[in-house]
């Protein structure tokens, strides 16, 4: 499908990368996960932070993109990360992923060198000029150790290939300023990657949400999104509270690396994939696994995860 800012919307799930014990992409698990998303009217974003993209070889990245696109109905867009410290690789990846049928590419900043605003602008302009697909900016200072300045992002928002930004920075002042800049724009979509502020941001004009907990309960996030866009803030907040509680099961008191390994334990309990992670991530301990499995039962996630989407809003 043709992807532009207007259809860069709804629930976009930063998909985990399912792996075999041998460290390859688990194709059957990819199919299960994609079906899980599609039942909830959610769209996959592969090769993001939740997908362990920094740990995947170039061959594994290509395999994941190919298998995800093959498993996803043609009318459902697939987004793929091309972030890398090497601009040439990002451009090459964008070309290969376009050939595989990806609808848009996503890129955070290269993370090795500290960059000033002018260098950030120049980097993204060169990237946007060089890709054939629509480009989504990705702000995640927790991993890149830099934040894309809003005035730089606003300049980039008028580039013909830049269709939106996913912002995962946990900064309420920045979130409000972003919404003031872009909530009324039809040609640039603002996506919230700070999942706990999903209902808040949607009520103020965000176009979509990108929650890692969507790997577990995409249906709840779809209902949250629909309640928000249909003008039911109380119902949206109910779903926000539910999803926040589920997120704590794998995120609370864990680093990002630890939370990703714990997330895979939950997904394994739901029959979606195995628990394997790639270095430098390590599996959870037996004691952690026991606590997580007990939490899956306590929260009734085996039933909750199967909730489908409601009908789309008019």
Rosetta silent file (secondary structure, phi, psi, omega in degrees, C-alpha in Angstrom):
SEQUENCE: XXXXXXXXXXXXXXXXXXXXXXXXXXXXXXXXXXXXXXXXXXXXXXXXXXXXXXXXXXXXXXXXXXXXXXXXXXXXXXXXXXXXXXXXXXXXXXXXXXXXXXXXXXXXXXXXXXXXXXXXXXXXXXXXXXXXXXXXXXXXXXXXXXXXXXXXXXXXXXXXXXXXXXXXXXXXXXXXXXXXXXXXXXXXXXXXXXXXXXXXXXXXXXXXXXXXXXXXXXXXXXXXXXXXXXXXXXXXXXXXXXXXXXXXXXXXXXXXXXXXXXXXXXXXXXXXXXXXXXXXXXXXXXXXXXXXXXXXXXXXXXXXXXXXXXXXXX
SCORE:     score description
SCORE:     0.000 S_00000001
   1 L     0.000  158.530  177.989    0.000    0.000    0.000 S_00000001
   2 L   -82.507  122.362 -177.017    1.060    3.631   -0.437 S_00000001
   3 L  -102.436  128.888  173.350    2.189    5.003    2.902 S_00000001
   4 L  -139.802 -177.356 -175.635    1.952    8.686    3.761 S_00000001
   5 H   -60.541  -34.064 -176.522    1.466   10.733    6.897 S_00000001
   6 H   -66.696  -31.268  178.510   -2.312   10.303    6.838 S_00000001
   7 H  -105.229   11.777  167.867   -2.146    6.510    7.129 S_00000001
   8 L   -87.319   83.154 -167.812    0.807    6.497    9.523 S_00000001
   9 L  -155.148  173.684  175.485   -1.636    6.109   12.365 S_00000001
  10 E    81.391 -149.991 -177.750   -3.223    3.748   14.882 S_00000001
  11 E   -99.279  116.196  177.653   -1.380    1.075   16.856 S_00000001
  12 E  -115.495  117.647 -173.844    2.089    0.274   15.558 S_00000001
  13 E   -97.109  124.290  173.555    3.812   -2.453   17.549 S_00000001
  14 E   -73.081   94.711 -167.377    7.624   -2.472   17.854 S_00000001
  15 L   -69.261  137.824  171.520    7.837   -6.208   17.225 S_00000001
  16 L   -67.375  160.988  175.363   10.205   -8.463   19.113 S_00000001
  17 L  -101.632  108.043 -179.225   12.548  -10.586   17.008 S_00000001
  18 L   -75.530  132.491 -174.149   11.681  -14.268   17.557 S_00000001
  19 E  -124.696  151.363  171.368   14.783  -16.454   17.559 S_00000001
  20 L   -86.580  172.047  177.919   15.593  -20.140   17.495 S_00000001
  21 L   -63.204  -22.324  179.606   18.056  -21.755   19.895 S_00000001
  22 L   -88.370    1.864  178.149   20.621  -21.517   17.076 S_00000001
  23 L    81.454   21.715  176.188   20.213  -17.741   16.844 S_00000001
  24 L  -101.701  168.926  176.217   18.268  -17.699   13.574 S_00000001
  25 E   -73.841  130.379  179.343   14.942  -16.006   12.839 S_00000001
  26 L   -87.164   98.235 -174.789   12.041  -18.252   13.857 S_00000001
  27 H   -63.208  -38.725  179.058    9.797  -18.026   10.799 S_00000001
  28 H   -65.787  -37.031  177.846    6.849  -19.867   12.347 S_00000001
  29 H   -68.118  -36.671  175.810    6.933  -17.531   15.330 S_00000001
  30 H   -57.330  -45.360  179.264    6.969  -14.527   12.986 S_00000001
  31 H   -60.554  -44.358 -179.416    3.745  -15.836   11.429 S_00000001
  32 H   -63.139  -44.582 -177.901    2.123  -16.315   14.839 S_00000001
  33 H   -64.822  -43.493  179.887    3.109  -12.853   16.043 S_00000001
  34 H   -63.007  -41.820  176.194    1.910  -11.141   12.870 S_00000001
  35 H   -60.359  -41.382  178.062   -1.458  -12.937   13.109 S_00000001
  36 H   -57.613  -43.355  178.467   -1.641  -11.820   16.744 S_00000001
  37 H   -68.359  -46.676 -173.433   -1.160   -8.203   15.639 S_00000001
  38 H   -65.323  -33.633  175.836   -3.518   -8.353   12.671 S_00000001
  39 H   -60.341  -27.523 -178.626   -6.377   -9.727   14.773 S_00000001
  40 L  -100.191   10.128 -179.699   -6.029   -6.542   16.802 S_00000001
  41 L    58.389   37.891  177.145   -5.720   -4.264   13.761 S_00000001
  42 L  -108.458  157.557 -174.377   -2.139   -3.423   14.755 S_00000001
  43 E  -116.097  141.766 -178.265    0.788   -2.931   12.388 S_00000001
  44 E   -85.888  136.751  169.450    4.296   -4.354   12.773 S_00000001
  45 E  -119.104  109.008 -178.369    7.423   -2.247   13.112 S_00000001
  46 E   -97.708  159.133  176.889   10.461   -4.530   12.899 S_00000001
  47 L    64.636   40.126  170.204   14.095   -3.796   13.706 S_00000001
  48 L  -103.044 -165.594 -179.044   13.420   -1.300   16.436 S_00000001
  49 L   -63.996  -45.316  179.000   14.784   -1.214   19.978 S_00000001
  50 L   -63.682  -26.307  179.638   12.359   -3.867   21.226 S_00000001
  51 L   -85.357   11.436  178.060   13.399   -6.018   18.262 S_00000001
  52 L    56.238   33.856 -172.250   17.061   -6.147   19.379 S_00000001
  53 H   -58.588  -35.288 -177.802   18.028   -4.597   16.057 S_00000001
  54 H   -66.758  -18.201 -178.389   21.468   -3.524   17.248 S_00000001
  55 H   -97.081   -5.818 -174.708   22.314   -7.175   17.980 S_00000001
  56 L   -92.291  137.158  172.943   21.169   -8.605   14.645 S_00000001
  57 L   -66.913  163.896  178.706   23.502   -9.291   11.748 S_00000001
  58 H   -60.782  -37.571  178.396   22.613   -7.754    8.397 S_00000001
  59 H   -65.008  -41.921  179.519   21.517  -11.174    7.120 S_00000001
  60 H   -66.262  -37.101  178.026   19.222  -11.713   10.105 S_00000001
  61 H   -61.458  -45.103 -179.718   17.701   -8.270    9.631 S_00000001
  62 H   -64.722  -40.799  177.791   16.914   -9.058    6.026 S_00000001
  63 H   -60.187  -43.793 -179.113   15.447  -12.446    6.967 S_00000001
  64 H   -63.593  -44.645  179.432   13.186  -10.841    9.566 S_00000001
  65 H   -61.960  -45.621 -178.464   11.932   -8.190    7.150 S_00000001
  66 H   -60.975  -47.742 -177.459   11.295  -10.764    4.426 S_00000001
  67 H   -67.416  -36.308  179.333    9.409  -13.140    6.740 S_00000001
  68 H   -67.915  -44.636  179.267    7.364  -10.343    8.302 S_00000001
  69 H   -64.051  -39.775  178.942    6.305   -8.925    4.955 S_00000001
  70 H   -64.243  -32.364 -176.118    5.408  -12.428    3.702 S_00000001
  71 H   -86.445  -12.033 -174.633    3.308  -13.059    6.825 S_00000001
  72 L  -100.686  130.674  177.310    1.488   -9.719    6.737 S_00000001
  73 L   -52.369  146.902 -173.041   -1.562   -9.145    4.494 S_00000001
  74 L   -61.237  -27.518 -178.372   -0.714   -6.867    1.585 S_00000001
  75 L   -82.232   -7.116 -179.483   -3.085   -4.129    2.761 S_00000001
  76 L   -98.453  123.027 -178.532   -1.363   -3.912    6.156 S_00000001
  77 L   -71.089  148.781  173.845    1.774   -1.729    6.152 S_00000001
  78 L  -119.945  130.977  178.261    5.081   -2.989    7.506 S_00000001
  79 E  -111.137  141.901 -176.591    7.644   -0.544    8.871 S_00000001
  80 E  -134.089  137.664  177.637   11.333   -1.451    9.197 S_00000001
  81 E   -77.401  140.238  176.448   14.225    0.138   11.031 S_00000001
  82 L  -124.590   18.445 -176.374   17.342    1.082    9.087 S_00000001
  83 L   -63.598  138.168  178.581   19.234    2.686   11.982 S_00000001
  84 L  -166.761  158.487  174.274   22.988    2.227   11.885 S_00000001
  85 L   -75.362  -12.418 -179.037   26.178    4.135   12.620 S_00000001
  86 L  -108.340  114.971 -179.606   27.034    3.841    8.922 S_00000001
  87 H   -59.449  -40.194 -178.401   24.924    6.004    6.598 S_00000001
  88 H   -61.137  -38.531  178.153   25.827    3.855    3.596 S_00000001
  89 H   -67.540  -41.651  179.552   24.423    0.766    5.303 S_00000001
  90 H   -58.984  -41.688  178.899   21.203    2.563    6.216 S_00000001
  91 H   -66.836  -40.402  178.124   20.759    3.592    2.589 S_00000001
  92 H   -65.302  -42.534  178.865   21.547    0.085    1.380 S_00000001
  93 H   -62.237  -41.147  179.062   19.121   -1.423    3.898 S_00000001
  94 H   -59.310  -41.104  179.468   16.374    0.959    2.771 S_00000001
  95 H   -66.249  -45.314 -178.927   16.833   -0.192   -0.819 S_00000001
  96 H   -66.133  -38.949 -179.342   16.802   -3.899    0.096 S_00000001
  97 H   -70.330  -33.485  174.574   13.783   -3.494    2.346 S_00000001
  98 H   -62.116  -41.860  178.210   11.935   -1.599   -0.393 S_00000001
  99 H   -63.562  -27.178  179.658   12.572   -4.558   -2.701 S_00000001
 100 L   -86.032   -4.187  174.703   11.084   -6.814   -0.008 S_00000001
 101 L    99.128   13.023  176.534    7.878   -4.762    0.098 S_00000001
 102 L   -66.394  148.975 -174.851    8.313   -2.630    3.205 S_00000001
 103 L   -94.533  -29.068  177.616    6.094    0.467    3.232 S_00000001
 104 E  -157.809  156.230  178.400    8.247    2.916    5.191 S_00000001
 105 E  -114.385  156.771 -173.850   11.591    2.967    6.977 S_00000001
 106 E  -129.737  138.053 -178.266   12.421    4.251   10.443 S_00000001
 107 E  -146.233  127.033  167.728   15.737    5.628   11.687 S_00000001
 108 E   -91.906  176.966 -177.541   17.104    6.937   14.958 S_00000001
 109 L   -68.906  148.312  167.110   20.349    8.862   15.159 S_00000001
 110 L   -62.367  145.476 -166.412   23.723    7.159   14.805 S_00000001
 111 L  -113.107    3.610 -174.896   24.990    6.824   18.350 S_00000001
 112 L   -81.875  -45.041 -177.467   28.798    6.746   18.286 S_00000001
 113 L  -103.365  133.133  171.031   29.605   10.458   17.877 S_00000001
 114 L   -63.094  134.747 -175.899   27.889   13.251   19.814 S_00000001
 115 L  -119.848  142.801  173.922   26.187   15.475   17.234 S_00000001
 116 L   -89.040  170.390 -175.714   25.150   19.109   17.364 S_00000001
 117 H   -55.585  -40.540 -179.431   21.804   20.269   15.901 S_00000001
 118 H   -64.810  -38.948  178.041   23.306   21.219   12.537 S_00000001
 119 H   -67.578  -37.642  176.960   24.957   17.806   12.204 S_00000001
 120 H   -62.580  -46.365  178.740   21.681   16.080   13.128 S_00000001
 121 H   -59.784  -46.238 -178.561   19.832   18.077   10.467 S_00000001
 122 H   -62.733  -42.122 -179.765   22.484   17.296    7.861 S_00000001
 123 H   -59.632  -51.346 -176.375   22.450   13.581    8.703 S_00000001
 124 H   -68.977  -32.592  176.377   18.702   13.222    8.324 S_00000001
 125 H   -64.498  -42.022  178.468   18.594   15.340    5.169 S_00000001
 126 H   -65.924  -38.817  178.777   21.189   13.072    3.542 S_00000001
 127 H   -66.362  -47.505 -178.692   19.278   10.004    4.694 S_00000001
 128 H   -64.629  -37.620  178.170   15.921   11.321    3.469 S_00000001
 129 H   -65.703  -28.596 -171.911   17.425   12.407    0.142 S_00000001
 130 H   -94.934  -11.293 -178.829   18.909    8.955   -0.372 S_00000001
 131 L   -98.641  150.383  178.110   15.986    6.657    0.411 S_00000001
 132 L   -92.465  -17.304 -178.257   13.166    5.826   -1.982 S_00000001
 133 L   -94.466  160.082  170.214   10.680    4.979    0.782 S_00000001
 134 E   -58.332  146.444 -176.387    8.891    7.298    3.202 S_00000001
 135 E  -118.503  134.217  174.756   11.033    7.962    6.282 S_00000001
 136 E  -111.339  124.922  175.138    9.959    8.127    9.926 S_00000001
 137 E   -73.390  150.552 -176.676   12.289    9.878   12.374 S_00000001
 138 E  -136.057  113.645  179.767   12.879    8.049   15.660 S_00000001
 139 E  -103.023  114.458 -179.539   13.883    9.894   18.823 S_00000001
 140 L  -145.890   77.042 -175.770   15.180    7.613   21.584 S_00000001
 141 H   -64.349  -16.955  177.998   17.836    9.311   23.710 S_00000001
 142 H   -64.621  -22.795  177.736   17.919    6.403   26.180 S_00000001
 143 H  -112.748  -34.023 -179.254   19.948    4.476   23.594 S_00000001
 144 H   -87.842  -17.570 -179.396   21.434    7.137   21.294 S_00000001
 145 L    64.737   21.694  174.292   22.279    9.499   24.192 S_00000001
 146 L  -143.434  151.347  176.708   21.085   12.422   22.076 S_00000001
 147 L  -114.999  134.831  176.823   17.720   14.044   21.549 S_00000001
 148 L   -72.034  115.165 -179.980   16.568   15.326   18.166 S_00000001
 149 L   -58.566  143.159 -176.384   15.851   19.031   18.807 S_00000001
 150 H   -64.995  -33.051  178.230   12.257   19.915   18.026 S_00000001
 151 H   -69.229  -31.558  175.112   13.231   22.786   15.747 S_00000001
 152 H   -68.743  -46.138  178.931   15.404   20.378   13.751 S_00000001
 153 H   -60.672  -36.894 -179.661   12.595   17.824   13.581 S_00000001
 154 H   -66.933  -39.868  175.283   10.211   20.566   12.455 S_00000001
 155 H   -61.006  -44.344 -178.976   12.520   21.556    9.606 S_00000001
 156 H   -66.644  -26.067 -176.390   12.781   17.916    8.584 S_00000001
 157 L   -63.912  -16.048  179.320    8.995   17.535    8.753 S_00000001
 158 L   -96.552   -0.728  174.446    8.729   19.513    5.497 S_00000001
 159 L   -68.145  136.729 -174.489   11.058   17.190    3.587 S_00000001
 160 L   -61.401  -21.305 -179.639    8.925   15.374    0.958 S_00000001
 161 L  -100.006   -9.448 -179.387   10.001   11.914    2.179 S_00000001
 162 E   -89.150  115.681 -173.460    9.738   12.527    5.938 S_00000001
 163 E  -109.420   -7.076 -179.608    6.235   11.528    7.003 S_00000001
 164 E   176.502  179.399  175.713    6.433   11.441   10.774 S_00000001
 165 E  -141.120  133.832  168.224    8.346   10.943   13.996 S_00000001
 166 E   -96.224  121.997 -177.814    8.199    8.334   16.692 S_00000001
 167 E  -117.195  117.223 -179.778    9.285    9.962   19.947 S_00000001
 168 L  -106.544   11.678 -179.916   10.196    7.754   22.904 S_00000001
 169 L   -74.780  133.383 -177.565   11.703   10.498   25.055 S_00000001
 170 L   -92.195   79.474 -175.148   10.143   10.639   28.523 S_00000001
 171 L  -147.538  105.482 -173.883    9.761   14.371   28.791 S_00000001
 172 H   -66.152  -36.400  178.182    6.279   15.822   29.273 S_00000001
 173 H   -62.421  -43.053  178.398    7.318   19.363   28.336 S_00000001
 174 H   -65.623  -41.168  179.302    8.764   18.071   25.059 S_00000001
 175 H   -59.217  -46.305  179.806    5.659   15.950   24.421 S_00000001
 176 H   -64.155  -39.450  178.821    3.374   18.954   24.832 S_00000001
 177 H   -66.147  -37.118  178.174    5.577   21.089   22.596 S_00000001
 178 H   -63.915  -42.672 -179.827    5.570   18.352   19.932 S_00000001
 179 H   -66.225  -36.104  176.534    1.794   18.172   19.984 S_00000001
 180 H   -64.478  -35.810 -179.670    1.560   21.948   19.640 S_00000001
 181 H   -72.267  -43.232 -162.941    3.814   21.770   16.587 S_00000001
 182 H  -122.597   -4.104 -175.941    2.316   18.817   14.749 S_00000001
 183 L   -61.419  -30.186 -178.410   -1.135   17.850   16.045 S_00000001
 184 L   -94.786    4.589 -176.250   -2.843   19.788   13.268 S_00000001
 185 L   -85.472  129.336  174.075   -0.580   18.648   10.440 S_00000001
 186 L   -86.771  -17.459 -174.190   -1.998   16.317    7.770 S_00000001
 187 L  -103.867    8.992 -179.587    1.396   15.843    6.148 S_00000001
 188 L  -153.586  121.167 -177.144    3.375   14.792    9.263 S_00000001
 189 E   -99.900  130.827  174.471    2.352   12.212   11.866 S_00000001
 190 E   -99.456  121.637 -178.943    3.485   12.385   15.461 S_00000001
 191 E  -112.503  135.056 -177.538    3.713    8.931   17.066 S_00000001
 192 E   -94.699  119.785  175.525    4.125    8.425   20.798 S_00000001
 193 L   -97.546   -4.439  176.464    6.702    5.848   21.853 S_00000001
 194 L   -90.778   91.930 -165.456    6.277    6.686   25.556 S_00000001
 195 H   -59.844  -33.014 -177.586    3.542    4.131   26.138 S_00000001
 196 H   -68.079  -14.459  177.930    2.384    5.456   29.512 S_00000001
 197 H  -106.319   19.470 -177.056    1.377    8.708   27.832 S_00000001
 198 H   -59.050  -55.580 -177.355   -0.601    7.075   25.026 S_00000001
 199 H   -62.537  -42.205  179.815   -4.074    8.205   26.120 S_00000001
 200 H   -59.130  -49.156 -175.798   -2.790   11.658   27.084 S_00000001
 201 H   -70.393  -39.529  179.330   -1.075   12.233   23.734 S_00000001
 202 H   -63.083  -38.300  179.192   -3.890   10.822   21.604 S_00000001
 203 H   -65.003  -19.575 -177.001   -6.381   13.111   23.322 S_00000001
 204 L  -109.851   13.765  170.019   -4.193   16.047   22.297 S_00000001
 205 L   110.577    3.250  174.225   -3.716   15.126   18.651 S_00000001
 206 L   -61.934  146.762 -175.497   -1.047   12.424   18.368 S_00000001
 207 L   -86.808  -27.109 -177.276   -1.688   10.288   15.285 S_00000001
 208 E  -163.439  174.341 -178.518   -0.598    6.928   16.679 S_00000001
 209 E  -130.517  149.388 -176.422    1.100    4.965   19.442 S_00000001
 210 L  -131.860   74.671 -173.820    4.088    2.599   19.397 S_00000001
 211 L   -94.993  130.817  177.830    3.962    0.541   22.633 S_00000001
 212 L   -64.781  -30.981  178.045    6.304   -2.403   23.270 S_00000001
 213 L   -67.626  -11.519  172.447    3.599   -3.957   25.477 S_00000001
 214 H   -61.433  -20.526  172.976    1.573   -4.170   22.271 S_00000001
 215 H   -60.848  -30.736 -178.537    3.506   -7.386   21.645 S_00000001
 216 H   -90.166  -53.601 -171.597    1.433   -8.864   24.485 S_00000001
 217 H  -127.683   64.775  178.706   -1.935   -7.085   24.264 S_00000001
 218 H   -59.903  -31.838 -179.455   -2.315   -5.314   20.895 S_00000001
 219 H   -63.645  -39.097  177.827   -6.097   -5.552   21.254 S_00000001
 220 H   -64.746  -39.075  179.230   -6.109   -3.462   24.449 S_00000001
 221 H   -69.756  -33.277  175.676   -4.036   -0.780   22.756 S_00000001
 222 H   -64.107  -40.934  179.136   -6.378   -0.766   19.775 S_00000001
 223 H   -67.365  -36.435  175.571   -9.299   -0.205   22.128 S_00000001
 224 H   -60.867  -48.808 -178.233   -7.357    2.551   23.881 S_00000001
 225 H   -60.887  -45.506 -178.338   -6.662    4.236   20.537 S_00000001
 226 H   -66.247  -38.942  177.138  -10.255    3.957   19.359 S_00000001
 227 H   -61.624  -40.760 -178.682  -11.629    5.303   22.649 S_00000001
 228 H   -66.845  -47.158 -176.576   -9.287    8.270   22.387 S_00000001
 229 H   -73.950  -18.826  177.004  -10.057    9.135   18.756 S_00000001
 230 L   -91.565    6.323  175.438  -13.785    8.679   19.382 S_00000001
 231 L    77.285   34.502  177.181  -13.722   11.222   22.198 S_00000001
 232 L  -118.994   73.819 -174.036  -14.045    8.859   25.167 S_00000001
 233 H   -62.849  -33.083  179.726  -11.148    9.931   27.414 S_00000001
 234 H   -65.980  -43.477  178.507  -12.409    8.063   30.487 S_00000001
 235 H   -65.826  -41.013  178.163  -12.564    4.775   28.572 S_00000001
 236 H   -59.858  -40.101 -179.537   -9.150    5.466   27.026 S_00000001
 237 H   -68.357  -33.677  175.488   -7.715    6.032   30.513 S_00000001
 238 H   -59.006  -46.501  178.901   -9.191    2.718   31.694 S_00000001
 239 H   -68.189  -34.543  176.485   -7.273    0.932   28.957 S_00000001
 240 H   -59.981  -46.303 -179.131   -4.194    3.039   29.725 S_00000001
 241 H   -63.110  -40.671  178.915   -4.268    1.875   33.344 S_00000001
 242 H   -62.671  -47.194 -177.253   -4.700   -1.768   32.293 S_00000001
 243 H   -69.369  -34.682  176.636   -1.801   -1.685   29.860 S_00000001
 244 H   -61.256  -40.825 -179.443    0.437    0.152   32.323 S_00000001
 245 H   -64.361  -40.197  178.365   -0.172   -2.601   34.860 S_00000001
 246 H   -66.870  -39.826  179.764    0.753   -5.265   32.313 S_00000001
 247 H   -58.805  -36.181 -178.427    3.910   -3.346   31.339 S_00000001
 248 H   -61.628  -25.842 -177.594    5.140   -3.460   34.919 S_00000001
 249 H   -59.901  -33.950 -179.761    5.318   -7.244   34.770 S_00000001
 250 H  -114.516  -12.450 -176.814    8.398   -7.120   32.565 S_00000001
 251 H  -101.874  -33.092 -171.150    9.641   -3.537   32.960 S_00000001
 252 L   -60.844  128.184  177.191    9.472   -2.686   36.651 S_00000001
 253 L    61.860   24.859  175.645   12.896   -2.552   38.326 S_00000001
 254 L  -123.059  149.060  169.283   14.600   -3.824   35.159 S_00000001
 255 L   -71.126  170.909  176.766   16.974   -2.173   32.732 S_00000001
 256 H   -57.783  -45.031 -179.878   15.970   -2.040   29.076 S_00000001
 257 H   -60.860  -42.648  179.412   18.113   -5.106   28.365 S_00000001
 258 H   -68.370  -34.052 -178.139   16.542   -7.016   31.223 S_00000001
 259 H   -69.745  -33.674 -179.765   13.018   -6.020   30.245 S_00000001
 260 H   -67.617  -39.736  176.521   13.417   -7.347   26.693 S_00000001
 261 H   -65.319  -39.137  178.868   14.454  -10.773   27.966 S_00000001
 262 H   -67.897  -37.513  177.716   11.509  -10.736   30.399 S_00000001
 263 H   -58.779  -41.083 -179.456    9.110   -9.710   27.618 S_00000001
 264 H   -67.196  -28.823  174.771   10.083  -12.794   25.650 S_00000001
 265 H   -63.433  -44.985  178.455    9.269  -14.981   28.642 S_00000001
 266 H   -60.216  -46.409 -178.514    5.733  -13.594   28.636 S_00000001
 267 H   -65.821  -31.957  174.781    5.387  -14.131   24.892 S_00000001
 268 H   -65.220  -41.626  178.195    6.681  -17.669   25.295 S_00000001
 269 H   -64.575  -26.206  178.244    3.985  -18.314   27.914 S_00000001
 270 L   -87.538   -0.370  177.657    1.430  -17.048   25.388 S_00000001
 271 L    78.193   20.912 -176.295    2.730  -19.518   22.784 S_00000001
 272 L   -94.608  -33.835 -178.447    4.009  -16.836   20.426 S_00000001
 273 L  -160.600  175.898  173.268    7.778  -17.402   20.462 S_00000001
 274 L   -90.691  175.627 -171.390   10.662  -18.885   22.414 S_00000001
 275 L   -88.825   -3.119 -168.806   12.656  -16.975   25.011 S_00000001
 276 L   -62.365  138.055  174.006   15.987  -16.729   23.185 S_00000001
 277 L  -126.423  164.033  179.883   17.811  -13.384   23.053 S_00000001
 278 L  -103.181  148.713  175.019   21.062  -12.362   21.396 S_00000001
 279 L   -57.123  143.496   11.959   24.202  -11.048   23.148 S_00000001
 280 L   -85.235    2.660  176.100   24.741   -8.755   24.899 S_00000001
 281 L   -69.059  151.293  177.634   21.284   -9.616   26.288 S_00000001
 282 L  -128.796  152.643  179.054   21.092  -12.642   28.578 S_00000001
 283 L   -64.386  160.143  175.512   18.109  -14.830   29.523 S_00000001
 284 L   -69.423  160.684  176.032   16.268  -14.222   32.782 S_00000001
 285 L   -75.292  164.834  177.695   17.142  -16.313   35.817 S_00000001
 286 H   -60.054  -37.954 -179.911   14.985  -19.251   36.857 S_00000001
 287 H   -66.661  -41.368  176.852   13.701  -17.212   39.800 S_00000001
 288 H   -63.171  -43.242 -179.255   12.751  -14.323   37.519 S_00000001
 289 H   -59.458  -44.147 -179.956   11.038  -16.691   35.115 S_00000001
 290 H   -60.113  -42.940  179.995    8.945  -18.166   37.907 S_00000001
 291 H   -65.572  -39.620  179.543    7.837  -14.714   39.029 S_00000001
 292 H   -66.497  -44.220  179.952    6.964  -13.677   35.478 S_00000001
 293 H   -62.083  -40.288  176.623    4.973  -16.860   34.813 S_00000001
 294 H   -62.671  -37.231  178.251    3.041  -16.317   38.038 S_00000001
 295 H   -66.677  -38.364  176.942    2.312  -12.774   36.861 S_00000001
 296 H   -58.286  -42.027  179.071    0.995  -14.023   33.517 S_00000001
 297 H   -70.288  -44.380 -177.541   -1.489  -16.194   35.426 S_00000001
 298 H   -61.182  -39.395 -178.259   -2.372  -13.490   37.949 S_00000001
 299 L   -88.346    1.250  179.547   -3.130  -10.954   35.210 S_00000001
 300 L    55.430   41.869 -174.683   -4.991  -13.531   33.109 S_00000001
 301 H   -69.664  -25.898 -179.575   -2.828  -12.605   30.142 S_00000001
 302 H   -63.024  -30.013  176.406   -3.500  -15.829   28.245 S_00000001
 303 H   -89.435  -43.119 -176.151   -7.089  -14.622   27.780 S_00000001
 304 H   -62.993  -37.325 -177.870   -6.468  -10.876   27.653 S_00000001
 305 L   -64.094  -20.352 -177.130   -3.832  -11.176   24.927 S_00000001
 306 L   -89.264    0.189 -179.205   -6.415  -12.738   22.615 S_00000001
 307 L   -61.544  127.361  176.570   -8.783   -9.749   22.689 S_00000001
 308 L   -79.419  173.895  172.745   -9.488   -8.655   19.109 S_00000001
 309 L   -71.490  150.861  166.260   -9.861   -5.110   17.944 S_00000001
 310 L   -73.410  172.724  176.496  -13.218   -3.434   18.185 S_00000001
 311 L   -64.935  151.099 -177.996  -14.709   -2.260   14.915 S_00000001
 312 L   -64.828  148.557  177.061  -12.939    0.761   13.448 S_00000001
 313 L   -66.791  151.085  179.502  -14.311    4.182   14.328 S_00000001
 314 L   -67.784    0.000    0.000  -16.499    5.848   11.734 S_00000001
